[in-house]
Amino acid sequence: MHEMALAEGILDIALDYAKQNDAKKINEIGLLIGEMSGVEIESLTFSFDMIVKGTIAEGAELKIKHVPLMGKCSKVRQGNSMSSTMISGARNARTAS
């Protein structure tokens, strides 16, 4: 379950940032998570909610924006978002991000 380690890292960064800025409370944390990252959002949220108890981040909401995988056809040179099913069948596709 690598989501627990991710949650711990997110909390560490948020607490460090809050300390540097003399914050008394963390209300929300914004995250960009790529489509092919393998992160289980429910597990990440559950883990985060467990470890923030007793900290200034208790009750903070994770604002998660999903980032699509972008690819480019090597023949057409056109970029577009791609799904995992497209990747498994694509011969000329290359991931761009």
N, C-alpha and C positions, 0 to 999 in steps of 0.2 A: 504494500500500500504506500506508494510514493506520494500520494496526496497529503499525508500527514507531514512529511518532510517539506513539501511545498508550502503548506499552511504555516509551518514554523518559520520558514524563510520569509514569507510575506509578513507575518507578524513582527519578526525581528526588524525588517526594513521599516515598517510602519512606526514601530516604537522608537527606533533611532531617529526617524524624520520628525516625529512628534517632539522628542526631547530637544532636538536641535532648534525647534521653533517654539519651545515653551508651551506646547499644546497641553491642555488639561483633559481632552476627550477626543477620541477618533470616532467619527460617525459613519464614515464609509471609506472604502478602499477600491480604487478602480484597477481592473486587470484586463489585459488583452490576452486572449488565449486562442491559439491557432487551432484550426479544424483538425489537423493531423497530429496534435500534440500528445494525444493519448490520455489527457487529463479527464478524469471522471468528475464532472462538476458537482454532483451530489455528494461524493466522497470528500471533495475539497471543502465544500461548504460545511459539511458535518464536522470535519476535522478542525476547521477554523473556529467554528462555534464552540468546540470543546476546549481549545487551548487559550481562547481569549478571556475566559472566565477569570475575574479578579484583576484584570488589567484595564487600562484606560480605553482599550478597544472593545471591551465587553459590550455587546449589542450592536457593534458596527456591521454594516451591510457590505458584502462583496458585490460590487457593481461589475459584472463580467460582460465584456464585449467579445463576441466570437469573430475571429478573423479568418476569412476563407483562404484556402490554399489557392495561390495564383499560379497559372501555368501558361506556357507559350508553345504554340505549335511550331516545330522547327521548319516546316515547309511553308506555312502561311505567314509566320512571324507575328501572329496575332495573340495578344494576351487575353486571358479570361479566367474567371474563377473556375475551380475544378472540384469535383467531389471524389471521394475515395473510389467509387465504382468506376468513374471515368479513367482514373489512373491505372487501374488493373487491366483495362482493355486498350489503353492508348499505346501506340507504337512511336508516334512522333512528338509526344508531349514531353516537355521538360518543366520541372517546377521552377518558378521564379522567386518564390518567397516561402 
